[in-house]
């Protein structure tokens, strides 16, 4: 049996999450920072911390990725 969320497209799933964040009155700055951090950490897991592969998958230059990792204070296998 499929979950209801499996039938939703990405936009619809994000709308649900965003509604919750707005209800909690989270700032856009904090939300974007946390999203970017989780996004990069997830890519790091998938690509075992290989910066070039991660950067290609994320569509950014490896130096940009390295700077974002430093700015967001992402630790671990990167």
N, C-alpha and C positions, 0 to 999 in steps of 0.2 A: 504494500500500500504506500503510495507516494504522500509525502508531506505537502501541506498547502504551499509552503515556501518554495518547493521544487518547481511549482508551476509558474512562479513569478519570474519576470525578467529582472535584469540587474537594476534598472531604473526603479521598478516597483519595490525591490528589496531595499534599495537605498532610501527611498521615500519613507518607509516604515522606520528605519533607523534614525533618519533625520528628524522625523516627528518626535521621537523619544528624546533626542538631544535638545530640541527646541523646548519641549515641555520641561526639561531640567534646566533650561536657560544657560546652556553651555555656550561659551564664546566661540565664534567662528575661528579665531586664531588658535585657540586650544584644540578644537576639533581637527582642524587641518594639520596641526603639528602631530597630533596623536595618530591620525590616519596615515600620514607620510611615514612616521616611525614604524608602525605595524606593517605597512606595505613593504618597506625596505627590509625589515626583519624577516618577513615571510619569503621574500626573494632570496635572502641570504641562506635560509634553510634549504630552499629548493636547489640553489646553485652552489651549496657548500661553501659559501663565502667568497666565491670567485668573482671578483669585482668586474672584470670585463664582461663575463656572461650576464651578471646581474644588470649592468649598465645597458647592455644590448636589449635585454628583455624589458627593461623599464623605459627604453627609448631616450636615454640621456647619456652624456659623455661620462667616461669613468672618473674624470677629475671632478665633475659636478656631483657624482655619486659620493665620492670620497669626502667632498666638502659637506654634503648633506648629512653623512654619517657622523662627521665630527661635530657639526652644528647641533644635531639632534641627540648627541651623546649616546649613540647606539654602541653597545658593547657586545661582546660575544665573538662568534666565528666570522668576523669580517676583517 
